[in-house]
Amino acid sequence: MPVLPGLPEVDLVLRRSARTRRFSLRVSRLDGKVTLSMPARAREAEAMAFAGGHADWLRDVLADLSPAALVAHGTVLPVDGRALVLTPGRGRVRVEGDSLIVPDPVPARAAAWLRTLARDRLAAACDRHSATLGRPYTRLTLRDTRSRWGSCTSDGALMFSWRLILAPPPVLDYVAAHEVAHLDEMNHSPAFWAVVARLCPDYAALRGWLRGPEGQALQAWRFA
């Protein structure tokens, strides 16, 4: 594995692709892995020179990463605007007071329950915003994405990170509004942001929250 020298040293994962036209660096918010993508015929020395030119930025990003937090009994987890203590128990996963009762295996059972709750909340938000615009979407899927919170395809398919259920409800609603707005404007033009503002007037503050340390911390929770 190539290493970017300096203090500290940074391990790099090289990824060659015939579809890649230029060098790029990506840092995983989950585990801090740094991927250096490069054209298939480019020389490794050129790729390392590119990484070296971005060394200060790269170390700043790595320094800002939130430490990983393993989900286990006793963990206080933000869920749908509430702080819930993961508590052992039998039967189905459920909320009792300020506790989230989760049988073993805790990470897998908690993740499955959160995913279901996220689908319910996002579907309700997307249905509401879609009805406001009069623009129906074709389907809604959830993933555990690292590089984006949501997306919208040209055929009206919406995708979201289920980790949005860990954010305050207004933040989840903003992301739903953002992606539904793409049904009307498949771009990020002023016209697009006008649609977002119509659906979610406070979008700027909510977008800032998601792009800040609180939003980044949602990726630090480990469910495996």
TAKACOR-V255843 format. One record per residue. PHI is phi in whole degrees, 0 to 359 (NA if undefined). PSI is psi in radians with two decimals (NA if undefined). Layout:
[[PHI/PSI] [PHI/PSI]]
This chain:
[[NA/2.18] [295/2.61] [234/2.32] [274/2.02] [291/2.80] [134/-2.99] [239/1.90] [276/2.90] [292/2.65] [234/2.11] [286/2.39] [240/2.44] [256/2.02] [276/2.36] [229/1.90] [269/2.49] [209/2.39] [291/-0.32] [270/-0.18] [276/2.28] [254/-0.23] [209/2.90] [284/2.56] [205/2.67] [242/2.42] [224/2.35] [249/2.15] [289/2.23] [285/-0.21] [277/-0.89] [232/0.10] [77/0.13] [293/2.35] [254/2.10] [251/2.22] [252/1.86] [271/2.52] [209/2.66] [300/2.65] [301/-0.60] [260/0.08] [286/2.67] [275/2.54] [299/-0.60] [298/-0.65] [293/-0.71] [296/-0.74] [292/-0.60] [295/-0.68] [297/-0.81] [298/-0.71] [298/-0.61] [291/-0.29] [245/0.36] [299/-0.77] [297/-0.79] [300/-0.75] [297/-0.76] [290/-0.58] [297/-0.75] [296/-0.78] [296/-0.64] [292/-0.49] [274/-0.14] [297/2.40] [287/2.48] [295/2.54] [295/2.49] [232/1.97] [282/2.31] [282/2.15] [205/3.00] [300/2.32] [99/-0.28] [292/2.41] [262/1.96] [247/2.31] [283/2.16] [224/1.99] [53/0.68] [89/0.08] [234/2.66] [262/1.94] [247/2.40] [270/2.14] [289/2.14] [232/2.39] [293/2.64] [181/3.13] [247/2.88] [84/-2.58] [279/2.78] [288/2.36] [200/2.77] [263/2.26] [228/1.85] [64/-2.17] [262/0.30] [247/2.52] [251/1.89] [282/2.08] [226/1.97] [290/2.88] [290/2.62] [283/2.20] [300/-0.93] [302/-0.80] [292/-0.75] [292/-0.70] [295/-0.76] [297/-0.73] [296/-0.73] [294/-0.75] [297/-0.68] [298/-0.74] [296/-0.76] [295/-0.69] [298/-0.72] [299/-0.76] [299/-0.82] [292/-0.76] [290/-0.68] [297/-0.74] [296/-0.76] [294/-0.77] [294/-0.68] [299/-0.74] [293/-0.83] [291/-0.64] [296/-0.71] [294/-0.65] [299/-0.73] [278/-0.36] [71/0.54] [234/1.73] [287/2.59] [260/2.83] [268/-0.63] [198/2.86] [227/2.19] [233/2.70] [241/2.49] [219/2.96] [257/1.28] [277/2.72] [248/-0.48] [258/-0.21] [207/2.66] [270/-0.36] [192/2.93] [204/2.83] [221/2.24] [267/2.93] [294/-0.35] [265/0.22] [86/0.31] [271/2.26] [255/2.44] [229/2.45] [222/2.71] [281/2.25] [291/-0.25] [294/-0.19] [299/-0.37] [292/-0.29] [277/-0.21] [272/2.84] [302/2.54] [309/-0.68] [297/-0.51] [291/-0.79] [302/-0.75] [296/-0.67] [299/-0.78] [296/-0.69] [299/-0.76] [296/-0.72] [302/-0.86] [288/-0.65] [296/-0.61] [300/-0.49] [292/-0.33] [295/-0.43] [261/-0.64] [225/1.83] [274/1.09] [191/-3.04] [237/0.75] [281/2.97] [304/-0.59] [296/-0.67] [298/-0.85] [294/-0.46] [294/-0.66] [294/-0.76] [301/-0.77] [297/-0.59] [294/-0.70] [279/-0.59] [217/1.50] [303/-0.54] [266/0.43] [300/-0.57] [298/-0.81] [294/-0.70] [291/-0.68] [297/-0.71] [296/-0.69] [299/-0.78] [292/-0.57] [276/-0.17] [269/-2.98] [298/-0.55] [295/-0.75] [293/-0.71] [297/-0.58] [295/-0.37] [296/-0.45] [278/-0.18] [280/-0.34] [291/2.26] [257/2.16] [248/0.40] [212/NA]]
